[in-house]
């Protein structure tokens, strides 16, 4: 419901990650980019992959598409941000492989979805992918523009 409201206000995008090559094409995760809090900050990337499908390239493939979509859709978009909880080395490596660079650390209350005690403080490492870095990447050629017949 919240994702639909954010999309309706044109504040973000939310996508299911489907395993096209597996029988019955299961949903294996989700990814999104949304403006959160301070409007002067870049949109924040979020993603998850079900444990049984992790480390199979689904997140990287989906995020490449989402990043291409975001940078192509908004020519004024200078950066996209992502936060990684301390200790999540796999997520850090994923972001670095996509061209993100470390930006800053932040202490935050853990969301309820993390199954931590309410209000528990966690250390988040924030990363940013700048448009200039994206345009220099091997994936900048991915296009989502609709062709007219």
PyMOL commands that set and color helices and strands:
alter all, ss='L'
color gray80, all
select helices_A, chain A and resi 2-8+51-53+58-73+89-97+112-114+131-136
alter helices_A, ss='H'
color red, helices_A
select strands_A, chain A and resi 12-18+27-34+43-49+79-85+101-109+121-130
alter strands_A, ss='S'
color yellow, strands_A
deselect
rebuild
show_as cartoon
